[in-house]
Amino acid sequence: MKVVALAGGVGGAKLLIGLDAALGPNLTAIVNTGDDDNLYGVRICPDLDIVTYWLAGMADERRGWGIAGDSFTVVDSLGALGAPNWFRLGDRDFATCIHRTRRLTEGATLSAATDEIRRALGVRAQVLPMSDDEVRTRIVTLDGETLAFQDYFVRRRADVDVASVVFAGIEDAKPAPGVVDAIEAAERVIVCPSNPVVSVAPILALSGVRDALAAHPSVVAVTPIVRGAPLKGPADRLLMGLEVEVSASGVARLYSEWCDIFVVDGSDASEAERAKGAGIEAVLLDTIMSDRAASARLAESLLSL
């Protein structure tokens, strides 16, 4: 089975390793790049790197991001020199970003650089950035500030009141080569339990992606909200800021125009009934991926729907 997965963040990475175990090179991950930024003189692509490191078996799974056992000599040394170092980029992680930046400077596309990195790290699945064009997620606060996503998420620890979320550059951005083709050719599309506002929405906002999903006969989305809260990250605060109900059924309604089956956690049965009441097909599965075996079980269940 050829499967495309839309992903971002740790929730996406956890499901991807389960899907990769079942599918290998028949899996294509389309990954959010709205979180990207230029820091320390290099291009940082947090979601692409999280996904790649997890698929390569080298991720720091306790933190969720970065490389297991990495050191932080460079950022600590920058701090000692008086430079801001609030974004904790490990030394080996820094090397990935240096390589990516060098390749982009040489004229390579982000897609090409990403493919080189995943091949070098032994990742079997295809990994596609959502776009080769720059799209930057901006958080507009109730106080009128506009924050770069990493400023909001890392430096401010998402501790601000959100008025709106903007994807700067989205009007001119195109899906990366192969993105829409992969969706159209897939036997199933799976939307990972990633943040619906800042991981999934930027991908959907690209020209042609939403239409391709709506036309696809088998799109399955997994809830990122369990019992009224995300397992990780600020999805609840972002949804509340956009006046979307923080619940599995609230996310199901966001996805209803293009989602064929919405997966709700088995502990949240009433939310499945609420989704069905809104005209959305919902099924119950164990969506909490506490370890790799749980990721594999969820992936197998999704593939058998």
DRENSE-89393 format. One record per residue (C-alpha): residue in one letter; residue number from 1; chain; z negated, x, y. Coordinates in Angstrom, 1 decimal, padded with zeros to 4 digits. Each point is the difference from the previous one (the first is absolute). Layout:
<recs>
[rec A NUM A [Z X Y]]
...
</recs>
This chain:
<recs>
[rec M 1 A [000.0 000.0 000.0]]
[rec K 2 A [000.9 001.3 003.5]]
[rec V 3 A [-002.8 -000.8 002.4]]
[rec V 4 A [-000.4 000.5 003.7]]
[rec A 5 A [-003.5 000.1 001.5]]
[rec L 6 A [-000.8 -000.3 003.7]]
[rec A 7 A [-003.1 002.1 000.7]]
[rec G 8 A [-002.3 001.7 002.4]]
[rec G 9 A [-003.5 001.5 -000.2]]
[rec V 10 A [-002.4 000.3 -002.9]]
[rec G 11 A [000.5 -003.5 -001.3]]
[rec G 12 A [003.7 000.6 -000.3]]
[rec A 13 A [-000.5 003.5 -001.6]]
[rec K 14 A [-002.3 -001.4 -002.6]]
[rec L 15 A [002.4 -002.6 -001.2]]
[rec L 16 A [002.9 002.5 000.1]]
[rec I 17 A [-001.6 002.3 -002.5]]
[rec G 18 A [-000.3 -002.9 -002.4]]
[rec L 19 A [003.6 -001.0 000.6]]
[rec D 20 A [001.1 003.6 -000.4]]
[rec A 21 A [-001.7 000.3 -003.3]]
[rec A 22 A [002.1 -002.9 -001.3]]
[rec L 23 A [003.2 000.6 001.8]]
[rec G 24 A [000.4 003.7 001.0]]
[rec P 25 A [003.4 000.5 001.7]]
[rec N 26 A [000.7 -003.7 -000.1]]
[rec L 27 A [-002.6 -000.5 002.8]]
[rec T 28 A [001.0 000.3 003.7]]
[rec A 29 A [-002.8 000.0 002.6]]
[rec I 30 A [000.9 -001.1 003.5]]
[rec V 31 A [-002.7 001.4 002.2]]
[rec N 32 A [-001.2 -000.9 003.5]]
[rec T 33 A [000.5 002.6 002.7]]
[rec G 34 A [-001.4 -001.9 002.9]]
[rec D 35 A [-003.2 002.0 -000.4]]
[rec D 36 A [001.9 003.3 000.6]]
[rec D 37 A [-001.0 002.2 002.9]]
[rec N 38 A [000.5 003.5 001.5]]
[rec L 39 A [-003.3 001.9 -000.1]]
[rec Y 40 A [-000.7 003.8 000.0]]
[rec G 41 A [003.7 000.6 000.6]]
[rec V 42 A [001.1 -001.6 -003.3]]
[rec R 43 A [001.3 -003.3 -001.2]]
[rec I 44 A [-002.7 -001.8 -001.9]]
[rec C 45 A [001.1 -002.8 -002.3]]
[rec P 46 A [-003.3 -001.3 -001.5]]
[rec D 47 A [001.3 -002.8 -002.2]]
[rec L 48 A [002.9 002.0 -001.4]]
[rec D 49 A [-002.4 002.8 -000.8]]
[rec I 50 A [-002.7 -002.2 -001.5]]
[rec V 51 A [002.5 -001.6 -002.3]]
[rec T 52 A [001.6 003.3 -001.0]]
[rec Y 53 A [-003.3 001.8 -000.7]]
[rec W 54 A [-001.3 -002.9 -002.1]]
[rec L 55 A [003.3 -000.1 -002.0]]
[rec A 56 A [-000.1 003.8 -000.4]]
[rec G 57 A [-003.6 -000.3 -001.4]]
[rec M 58 A [-001.4 002.3 002.7]]
[rec A 59 A [-001.6 -002.5 002.4]]
[rec D 60 A [-003.6 000.1 001.1]]
[rec E 61 A [-000.7 -003.3 -001.7]]
[rec R 62 A [-003.6 -000.2 001.3]]
[rec R 63 A [001.2 000.1 003.7]]
[rec G 64 A [003.2 -001.8 -000.8]]
[rec W 65 A [002.0 002.4 002.2]]
[rec G 66 A [000.9 003.7 -000.1]]
[rec I 67 A [000.0 002.4 -002.9]]
[rec A 68 A [-002.9 000.5 -002.4]]
[rec G 69 A [-001.9 003.2 000.6]]
[rec D 70 A [001.8 000.7 003.3]]
[rec S 71 A [-001.7 002.2 002.6]]
[rec F 72 A [000.0 -000.7 003.8]]
[rec T 73 A [000.1 003.5 001.4]]
[rec V 74 A [002.8 -000.6 002.5]]
[rec V 75 A [-001.4 -003.1 001.6]]
[rec D 76 A [-003.4 001.4 000.2]]
[rec S 77 A [001.4 003.2 001.6]]
[rec L 78 A [001.9 -002.2 002.5]]
[rec G 79 A [-003.3 -001.7 000.8]]
[rec A 80 A [-001.7 003.3 000.6]]
[rec L 81 A [002.7 000.8 002.5]]
[rec G 82 A [-000.8 -003.1 001.9]]
[rec A 83 A [002.9 -002.1 -001.3]]
[rec P 84 A [-000.5 -003.6 -001.0]]
[rec N 85 A [-000.3 -000.1 -003.8]]
[rec W 86 A [-001.1 -003.6 -000.7]]
[rec F 87 A [003.0 -000.5 -002.4]]
[rec R 88 A [-001.2 001.8 -003.2]]
[rec L 89 A [003.1 001.5 -001.5]]
[rec G 90 A [-000.6 002.3 -002.9]]
[rec D 91 A [001.6 003.4 -000.3]]
[rec R 92 A [002.3 -000.8 -002.9]]
[rec D 93 A [000.8 -003.4 001.6]]
[rec F 94 A [000.8 002.0 003.2]]
[rec A 95 A [002.5 002.0 -002.0]]
[rec T 96 A [001.8 -003.2 -001.0]]
[rec C 97 A [000.2 -001.1 003.6]]
[rec I 98 A [001.2 003.5 001.1]]
[rec H 99 A [002.8 -000.2 -002.6]]
[rec R 100 A [001.0 -003.5 001.1]]
[rec T 101 A [000.0 001.0 003.7]]
[rec R 102 A [002.1 003.1 -000.7]]
[rec R 103 A [002.6 -002.1 -002.0]]
[rec L 104 A [000.1 -002.7 002.7]]
[rec T 105 A [000.5 002.8 002.7]]
[rec E 106 A [002.9 001.3 -002.2]]
[rec G 107 A [001.6 -003.4 000.2]]
[rec A 108 A [-001.0 -001.5 -003.3]]
[rec T 109 A [-000.9 -003.7 -000.1]]
[rec L 110 A [-003.5 -001.2 -000.8]]
[rec S 111 A [001.5 -001.4 -003.2]]
[rec A 112 A [001.4 003.4 -001.1]]
[rec A 113 A [-003.3 001.8 000.8]]
[rec T 114 A [-002.0 -002.6 -001.8]]
[rec D 115 A [002.2 000.3 -003.1]]
[rec E 116 A [-000.3 003.8 000.1]]
[rec I 117 A [-003.8 -000.3 000.1]]
[rec R 118 A [-000.3 -002.5 -002.8]]
[rec R 119 A [002.3 002.1 -002.2]]
[rec A 120 A [-001.9 003.2 000.7]]
[rec L 121 A [-003.2 -001.8 -001.0]]
[rec G 122 A [001.4 -001.4 -003.2]]
[rec V 123 A [000.0 -003.7 001.0]]
[rec R 124 A [002.3 -002.0 -002.3]]
[rec A 125 A [000.2 -003.2 002.0]]
[rec Q 126 A [002.4 -000.2 003.0]]
[rec V 127 A [-001.9 000.0 003.3]]
[rec L 128 A [001.8 -001.3 003.1]]
[rec P 129 A [-001.3 -000.1 003.5]]
[rec M 130 A [000.6 -003.5 001.5]]
[rec S 131 A [002.2 001.6 002.7]]
[rec D 132 A [001.3 003.3 001.1]]
[rec D 133 A [-000.4 -001.2 003.6]]
[rec E 134 A [-003.3 000.3 001.8]]
[rec V 135 A [-002.1 -003.2 -000.1]]
[rec R 136 A [-003.5 000.3 001.3]]
[rec T 137 A [-002.8 -002.5 -000.5]]
[rec R 138 A [-002.0 -000.7 003.2]]
[rec I 139 A [-003.2 -001.9 000.2]]
[rec V 140 A [-000.6 -002.0 003.2]]
[rec T 141 A [-003.7 -000.6 000.6]]
[rec L 142 A [-001.6 -002.9 001.8]]
[rec D 143 A [-001.0 002.5 002.7]]
[rec G 144 A [003.7 000.6 000.7]]
[rec E 145 A [000.3 003.5 -001.6]]
[rec T 146 A [003.0 000.9 -002.2]]
[rec L 147 A [-001.0 002.3 -002.7]]
[rec A 148 A [002.1 002.1 -002.4]]
[rec F 149 A [-000.9 -001.1 -003.5]]
[rec Q 150 A [-001.8 003.2 -001.0]]
[rec D 151 A [-002.0 -000.1 003.2]]
[rec Y 152 A [-001.0 -003.5 -000.9]]
[rec F 153 A [-000.6 000.5 -003.7]]
[rec V 154 A [-001.4 003.6 -000.2]]
[rec R 155 A [-001.4 001.0 003.4]]
[rec R 156 A [-001.3 -003.5 000.9]]
[rec R 157 A [-000.8 -001.0 -003.6]]
[rec A 158 A [001.7 -003.3 000.6]]
[rec D 159 A [-003.0 -001.0 002.1]]
[rec V 160 A [001.9 -001.8 002.7]]
[rec D 161 A [000.9 -003.7 000.6]]
[rec V 162 A [003.7 -000.5 -000.7]]
[rec A 163 A [002.2 -002.2 002.1]]
[rec S 164 A [003.3 000.8 -001.5]]
[rec V 165 A [002.0 002.5 -002.1]]
[rec V 166 A [003.3 001.4 001.2]]
[rec F 167 A [002.6 002.0 -002.0]]
[rec A 168 A [001.5 002.2 002.7]]
[rec G 169 A [003.6 000.9 -000.7]]
[rec I 170 A [000.5 -002.7 -002.6]]
[rec E 171 A [002.9 -001.7 001.9]]
[rec D 172 A [002.2 003.1 -000.4]]
[rec A 173 A [-001.2 001.2 -003.4]]
[rec K 174 A [002.1 -000.5 -003.1]]
[rec P 175 A [-001.3 000.0 -003.6]]
[rec A 176 A [000.3 003.4 -001.6]]
[rec P 177 A [003.1 000.5 -002.1]]
[rec G 178 A [-000.5 -001.7 -003.4]]
[rec V 179 A [-002.9 -002.3 001.1]]
[rec V 180 A [001.9 -003.3 000.1]]
[rec D 181 A [002.3 001.0 -002.9]]
[rec A 182 A [-003.1 000.8 -002.2]]
[rec I 183 A [-001.5 -003.4 000.8]]
[rec E 184 A [003.2 -001.8 -000.9]]
[rec A 185 A [000.5 002.0 -003.2]]
[rec A 186 A [-003.6 -000.4 -001.2]]
[rec E 187 A [-000.9 -002.4 -002.8]]
[rec R 188 A [-003.3 -000.5 001.7]]
[rec V 189 A [-001.5 000.8 003.3]]
[rec I 190 A [-003.8 000.5 000.2]]
[rec V 191 A [-001.9 000.0 003.3]]
[rec C 192 A [-003.0 002.2 -000.5]]
[rec P 193 A [-003.5 -001.0 001.2]]
[rec S 194 A [000.5 001.9 003.2]]
[rec N 195 A [-001.1 -001.0 003.4]]
[rec P 196 A [002.2 -003.0 000.9]]
[rec V 197 A [-000.1 000.8 003.8]]
[rec V 198 A [000.6 003.7 000.2]]
[rec S 199 A [001.5 001.0 -003.4]]
[rec V 200 A [002.1 -002.9 -001.1]]
[rec A 201 A [001.0 -001.6 003.3]]
[rec P 202 A [001.8 003.1 001.4]]
[rec I 203 A [002.2 000.1 -003.1]]
[rec L 204 A [000.8 -003.7 000.3]]
[rec A 205 A [000.8 000.4 003.7]]
[rec L 206 A [003.0 002.2 -000.8]]
[rec S 207 A [003.4 -001.6 000.3]]
[rec G 208 A [001.1 -001.5 -003.3]]
[rec V 209 A [-003.1 000.6 -002.0]]
[rec R 210 A [-001.6 -003.5 000.3]]
[rec D 211 A [003.4 -001.6 -000.7]]
[rec A 212 A [000.4 002.2 -003.1]]
[rec L 213 A [-003.4 -001.1 -001.3]]
[rec A 214 A [000.6 -003.7 000.7]]
[rec A 215 A [003.3 000.2 -002.0]]
[rec H 216 A [-001.6 001.8 -002.9]]
[rec P 217 A [-000.9 -002.1 -003.0]]
[rec S 218 A [-003.2 001.8 -001.0]]
[rec V 219 A [-002.3 001.2 002.7]]
[rec V 220 A [-003.7 000.3 -001.0]]
[rec A 221 A [-002.7 000.9 002.6]]
[rec V 222 A [-003.6 001.1 -000.8]]
[rec T 223 A [-002.8 -001.1 002.2]]
[rec P 224 A [-001.7 002.7 002.1]]
[rec I 225 A [-002.9 -002.4 000.7]]
[rec V 226 A [-002.6 -000.8 -002.7]]
[rec R 227 A [-002.8 -002.5 000.7]]
[rec G 228 A [000.7 000.0 003.7]]
[rec A 229 A [000.1 003.8 000.6]]
[rec P 230 A [002.3 003.0 -000.6]]
[rec L 231 A [-001.1 002.5 -002.6]]
[rec K 232 A [000.8 002.8 002.5]]
[rec G 233 A [001.1 000.3 003.6]]
[rec P 234 A [000.1 -002.2 003.1]]
[rec A 235 A [002.3 -002.8 -001.3]]
[rec D 236 A [-002.7 -002.6 000.7]]
[rec R 237 A [-000.4 001.0 003.7]]
[rec L 238 A [003.7 000.2 000.5]]
[rec L 239 A [000.6 -003.4 -001.5]]
[rec M 240 A [-002.8 -001.5 002.1]]
[rec G 241 A [001.5 001.5 003.1]]
[rec L 242 A [003.3 -001.7 -000.8]]
[rec E 243 A [-001.8 -003.2 -000.8]]
[rec V 244 A [000.9 000.0 -003.6]]
[rec E 245 A [-002.6 -001.2 -002.5]]
[rec V 246 A [-001.6 002.9 -001.9]]
[rec S 247 A [000.6 -001.3 -003.5]]
[rec A 248 A [002.4 000.4 -002.9]]
[rec S 249 A [001.6 -003.3 000.9]]
[rec G 250 A [000.3 001.0 003.6]]
[rec V 251 A [002.0 003.0 -001.0]]
[rec A 252 A [002.0 -002.2 -002.4]]
[rec R 253 A [001.0 -002.2 002.8]]
[rec L 254 A [001.2 003.1 002.0]]
[rec Y 255 A [002.2 000.9 -002.9]]
[rec S 256 A [001.2 -003.5 -001.0]]
[rec E 257 A [003.5 000.2 001.4]]
[rec W 258 A [001.1 002.7 -002.4]]
[rec C 259 A [-002.7 000.3 -002.7]]
[rec D 260 A [000.6 -001.7 -003.4]]
[rec I 261 A [-003.3 000.7 -001.7]]
[rec F 262 A [-003.3 000.9 001.8]]
[rec V 263 A [-002.6 001.7 -002.1]]
[rec V 264 A [-003.7 -000.8 000.8]]
[rec D 265 A [-002.9 001.8 -001.5]]
[rec G 266 A [-001.6 -001.8 -003.0]]
[rec S 267 A [-003.4 -000.2 001.8]]
[rec D 268 A [001.7 -002.0 002.9]]
[rec A 269 A [001.3 -003.0 -001.9]]
[rec S 270 A [-000.5 -002.4 002.8]]
[rec E 271 A [002.4 002.0 002.1]]
[rec A 272 A [002.7 -000.4 -002.6]]
[rec E 273 A [-000.5 -003.7 000.3]]
[rec R 274 A [000.2 000.1 003.8]]
[rec A 275 A [003.2 002.0 -000.2]]
[rec K 276 A [001.5 -002.5 -002.4]]
[rec G 277 A [-001.1 -002.8 002.3]]
[rec A 278 A [002.1 001.7 002.7]]
[rec G 279 A [003.0 000.0 -002.3]]
[rec I 280 A [-000.3 003.6 -001.2]]
[rec E 281 A [000.1 000.9 -003.7]]
[rec A 282 A [-003.1 001.9 -000.8]]
[rec V 283 A [-001.4 001.7 -003.1]]
[rec L 284 A [-003.3 001.6 -000.8]]
[rec L 285 A [-000.3 003.6 -001.2]]
[rec D 286 A [-002.6 002.7 000.2]]
[rec T 287 A [001.3 001.8 003.1]]
[rec I 288 A [-002.9 002.5 000.6]]
[rec M 289 A [001.2 003.4 -001.0]]
[rec S 290 A [-003.2 002.0 -000.6]]
[rec D 291 A [001.7 002.7 -002.0]]
[rec R 292 A [003.5 001.0 -001.4]]
[rec A 293 A [-000.4 -002.2 -003.1]]
[rec A 294 A [-000.6 -003.1 002.3]]
[rec S 295 A [003.1 001.0 002.0]]
[rec A 296 A [002.0 000.1 -003.2]]
[rec R 297 A [-001.3 -003.3 -001.2]]
[rec L 298 A [000.9 -001.7 003.3]]
[rec A 299 A [003.4 001.5 000.0]]
[rec E 300 A [000.7 -001.2 -003.5]]
[rec S 301 A [-001.1 -003.4 000.9]]
[rec L 302 A [002.2 -000.1 003.0]]
[rec L 303 A [003.0 001.2 -001.9]]
[rec S 304 A [-000.5 -002.7 -002.7]]
[rec L 305 A [-000.2 -003.0 002.5]]
</recs>
